[in-house]
């Protein structure tokens, strides 16, 4: 995160997370998430921010169960988009 402005009330930042794991069955699972964001502290208690998010989920498993959220169902799943958010804290 980098804060700037006369009162340091603006910021830009990025985050990258990656999980690479192996299940008991030996199947590999990989989840990666990238975020790029910017924000403005309008007052001490009000924040307005915008973020771009991209997340992907991959698994080596071939079989899947229709009755459970398992790595096999989510394999190849991906999402990306823009989030605009205002936060008020007390």
Secondary structure as UniProt FT lines:
FT   STRAND          2..4
FT   TURN            6..7
FT   STRAND          10..22
FT   TURN            24..25
FT   STRAND          28..41
FT   STRAND          46..59
FT   TURN            66..67
FT   HELIX           71..74
FT   TURN            75..76
FT   STRAND          77..88
//
